[in-house]
Amino acid sequence: MSSNTQLMYNPPHPGRLVKRILIKSLALTVTEAAAALGVGRITLSKIINEKSGISPQMAIRLSLYLNTSSEMWLGMQNMYDLWQAERERNKLRRVIKPLRKVMGSLEEPLEIKKPLRLHHKSNTARCKKVAKHA
């Protein structure tokens, strides 16, 4: 991991906390908890079994039902996802070279040999037709 990254060591999947609160502490069934959140039983089951992550929509639902913030749930999911991705950093380092090593110093101006194309060919033709008739 990079030295400037401040990640919790192996953070838990947020579904673990959802399960602890809704199923164990509140003694709800998955079906009851899913109904309270306005989602399907399978959707909630995937989250509490750590097969699926917390989406922004689910974060809002959890925040409304549990009187928490949606940012908390998304933050937990982000920390978990980033930790999992960071485990692949060394593999990626073998194929991705830092920009400075490829191009020299970033302080040197970049010379673009070809202009960037922002439009697909069909869009360019369509734009010309529109401009012609305007």
Secondary structure, DSSP 8 states (H G I E B T S, - for coil): --TT----SS---HHHHHIIIIIIIS---HHHHHHHHTS-HHHHHHHHTTSS---HHHHHHHHHHHT--HHHHHHHHHHHHHHHHHTTHHHHHHH---HHHHHS-TTS----SS----S-HHHHHHHHHHHHH-
